[in-house]
């Protein structure tokens, strides 16, 4: 039933201004960009729209695989491609893929024998809640801060779950259950969902399709590998080493984001592209608006 809501609301979404410009529908592109930017007057987005138009005119010639490969080798293309796929790698290996696909067995492996099916349902509810929280957090704080905070918190919670499997830490079943639910919530709010939302903004227009498709392919391959290996690894090496691996992956991933995550909130697509190219002419980033 819930998917019907998305189906009904989808026609209300504005079309991509870039696509409209490429189809010579400038007036519709202006209206769409004005709506997306929340601009009250066309003049506020005219400069950005003009930059879209000039780039579209420069790229009217038919692209070949050779030219596409050449474009991917440019810093504004390969830098975000590398960043995003490393981000995806750490987010998948932090344990969220296993938690989603093996909800019941994951809870049981974490040491919670009773109410495992109820907790698995709770995991699904946390995933649903995270959808709304992600939208709110990114609109208020940008993408960098929510990713760092949720990455750190989910790693801390996974560390507590891991230590509870050893004599070092003893947790009551209900406390352990709360840790599992909060891990799913925090991980889903930023650490594992933000990279998906970044695909539409950090890649240049001329390689956005191939770069986004390649990133999605790599992500799903990583998820496939870890989901397929998990049951066998539990039987062969035990639960503790696997959960320890999840903890270490989350910690390294959070530190990686701290070092390399480029905040894109408040920047136009052109400014994001210029920042990856290394241009010093990109204007200082605007602070996220403290409000929805």
C-alpha positions, 0 to 999 in steps of 0.5 A: 500500500505504501508504494502507491503513495510514491506512485501518486506523488511522482507526477508532482516532481519537477522534471530535471532542468538539465534534461529539459535544456537538452531538449530545447525546452528552456521555459520549462527548464527555468520553471523547474529550476526555480521550483527546485531552488525555491526561488521567487523570481526567475532572475535568481536562477537565470545564471545557473540556467545559462550555464546549463544551456552553454554546456548543453550546446557544447556537447551536442555532438555525438559522444563515443565510448572513447570520448566518454572514457576520456571524460571519465579520466578528468578530475571532476569525474574520477574524483567523485567516482572514487569517493562515492564508491569507497563511501559505498564500500564502507557503508555496505561492510558496516553491517547494514546489508546483512542486517536488512537481508538477515534480520531474524538471524542477525538478531539471533546471532547478536545474542537475542534469542527471544522476540527475534521476529518482533525485532526484525519487524522493528528493523523494518520500521526503523528503515521506514523512519530513517527515510523521513529523518534523512530528508529532514537532516540533509535539508537542515544540516547538509550531507556531510554532518549527518553522514559523520554523526550517523557513521560514528553512532552506528559504529559505536552501537555495532561495537557494543553489540560486538563486545556483548558477544565476548566476556568483556561486556554483558548487556541485558537482552532488551538493551541489546535489542535497542542497540540493534534498532538504533544501529539500523536507524542511525546507519540508514539515516546517513551512512548508507543512504546519503551516497545514493542521494549524491549520485545525481549531483556530484557527477558532471553532466557528460558522464552522469549516466555512466558514472551513476550506473557504474556506481550502482553496479559496484554497490549492488555487487558489494552487497551481493558478495557480503550477503552471500558470504555471511551465512557461510562465514558465521558457520566457519569462523563464528559471529564475533569476528564478523561483527568485529569486521563490521565495527572496524569497517564502520570506524574506518569509513567514518574517518574516511568521510571526515577526511574526504567528504565534500559538503555540497549543500548550498552549491550549484551543480556547476560549483560542485563540478568546479570544486572537484576540478580544483578551481579556486573560483568556486564561491564560499559554500553557503551554510545550510538553512536551519529549518525545513 
